[in-house]
Amino acid sequence: MNYHHRYSDPEIVETCLVGTGGFGQSFASQSRFMPLINVRVLVDRDCDKTIALLGHLNVPCRDIAICTSAKEAWTAWLAGQYVVSDDVAHVVDLPFSVLIEATGHPEAGARHARLAVDAGHHVALVSKEVDSVVGAGLAHEANARGVVVTPVDGDQPSLLIGLITWAQILGLDIISAGKSSEYDFVFDAATNILSCNGIGHHCPDMAKLMDAEDRPMADLAAARSAAASAFRQRAVPDLCEMGLVANATGFGFDRPDLHAPIARIPEVPAMFETVDNGGLFSTGKVLDVFHCLRRPDEVSLAGGVFVIVRCHDAEVWDMLAEKGHIVNAQGSAAMLSIPRHLLGLEAATTILDAALLNESSGASIPVQSVELVARATAELPAGHVLEMGGHHHTIENVEADLLDAEPLSGSSPAPFYLAANKRLCRTVAAGAHILMDDLETDEHSELCSLRRKHDQTVIKRAEQQEERAMKSRGPAETGHIPAQPMVRQTVAELAYPGGKKDEEVCSDTGGNLERVTCHGRRLSGQNH
């Protein structure tokens, strides 16, 4: 069989899956059809759930061993059994290549990732809760040890980082980028019911807002938001994921809680434009999210990702519009999208890139330029526990903002998932950011100690790179863009930071620039 052209003489990659919930279940199920990946080590606090998952995959009970020590895990591994445990520490010394962290638990996930890196394993960091607080530092530490910590294809941050990098390699001028939210807003004109994720509300005002007509985009977005006021229109996971993309690419935000407009797919390149071109954004190179508004019989973007690019050559983009590409009415901007978001079903590309090529699906070396912080939406009394729960791992009466990152101090806003499950030691007013001094924090906790350790590397690095970026940008370009992991450069400058001419680069590389990194992920071969 002809496997992926990126992998010469491919070998079977052994993996350890930690967390058998949504992502873990879909990945384990799909792994049966992945010819180059084997999932024989599974970790979850609930071993019975793991056994049930393996039973669903038709694994005989005799081939499964529940292991409560490293010795038992090694015995089961050598016997060719599936190794099931409730603690990563029992399995971390086994000879697998990639640990897939998919628990979604900030403290536990940080511990799992740290143990794996210390043991010399690559880490596919599905848990954005961990990534948002210490992901950049873990990646930096892994790089020093010759392994990678990477986001995962199938989830939106990795897909969007790849799409942005692809567009940059092509020399496209990116105005903005983002994703559609996880669940669409579906309007049934026959009943005037607007539905999202199985919940419907009577929204008759939406009927006259389904078509933009000649309304200004800002007015249309505001009217739709008001019409759909019964629905939650900001989601912490959306902000979290855009923060990860910002840390990988250097893109910024137009407002700390995002615009998150309700938009129909053909309207996106008009809304995700700058104000002077009729859009929502005061500056360029920004990230945001939109809620896909559609009728029941219309296509969805399926939680996919997109870039909005400037149409510099009218003739070229007129031709592409005729072929069905989405260009705004002015002809100034176009939307290029990946209309899928398959979670664990497509994680194999990340795992194989890490194990066989030592490459990340995210930035080569990300920085912590953006922080997802916690903001109280009601007064929170001293002694209150910021309990995280639910499918989206939210905290009641707490929302999130995206701010420039800074080293942790008593007066700094607390990272959202560092604040999760902590007790308040003083009252926090409604509308105020929760500060580190507001929390009862165990400085020896896994997440806090890792972040303190990493603050001296990834935050300082971000500040230094922002200083260099400001020097290289003209006054019109500065905007509200946070620290950039890499200032936009030519391919020649990327390959040779000291500066060589294009012809010198081609001479030195034999014309092969496949492995050049641009802003985010490294591109090579046909995968990206």
Disulfide bonds with the S-S distance in Angstrom:
none
